[in-house]
Amino acid sequence: PPCPRSLLMDATTKATVERIPLLRTRAGPRDGEKWTERLKEELLALLQFVEINKQAGNDWFRIESNEKGTRWFGKCWHYHNSVKYEFDVQFDIPVTYPTNAPEIELPELDGKTAKMYRGGKICLTVHFHPLWARNVPHFGIAHALALGVRAICIPKDVLP
């Protein structure tokens, strides 16, 4: 099914994404030392993204990876009517990364909203993929989180 138009980037998301450092190294998980360099850039961008969020009073996720940086997992949360809703977030780095973005999953939301595909994968096709393609190799994990998870996290149609 097509993504809802509500996934278009709002001004706040755009301003946040513009503050996340752009990456330089074009490397994926199979690229040895170049992948190590890319991971360093990814971690620096993620640290900056966390700092941007904290400065804005908008701390909303924790994430870590396996040793190789190919599997990422953690938690994201959203407050609604003074209640904290927390969800698992996970994704694998595709072998074609950074040409192809990771498919971010929030498994608990599987089947609960039109903004999610099977397995809780966030619908990012229509609006996200063209933007990502125009920004290879400069966009990374922090950009994907800002444009994917935060832009729709958490859909109001799944909250009580």
C-alpha positions, 0 to 999 in steps of 0.5 A: 500500500502507498504511504500516507501523505502524513509522512512528508517531512515537517519543518522541525524534522528538516531543521534537525536533519540539516544539523546532523553531520554529513558523512563522507565515506562510501562503504558498506559492511563488506568493505573492510577498513573503509567500513571501519572508517564509515562506522566512525563517521556514523558514530560521530553523527549519532552522537551529534544527533543525540546532542541535538535532541537533548538540547531541544529537550527531545531525548527519544531513543537509545541505540547500539550495534553488534561488534561489526556495526551491521545489526542495530537495536535499542528503544525509542519512546514517545510521550502522549498525554503524560504517558511514556510509550516505549518500543523496540527499534531494530535494523540491519545494515544492508550489504548495499549500504549506503546506496540503500538505506536500512529498513527500520523496524518497530516490531510491536507496531506490526499491523497497527498502523498504515505507516508500517509494513509487515514485521513492523518495518516503517513505510519509507518508500515514497518520500524517503528513498528519493531523498536518501538516493540524492544524498548518498553517501552523506546520509547515515544511520542518524539521518535514517532515524530522524527521517524514519522513526522520529518523523512518525514516532509514534503514530497517534493511531496506535496510542490509546 
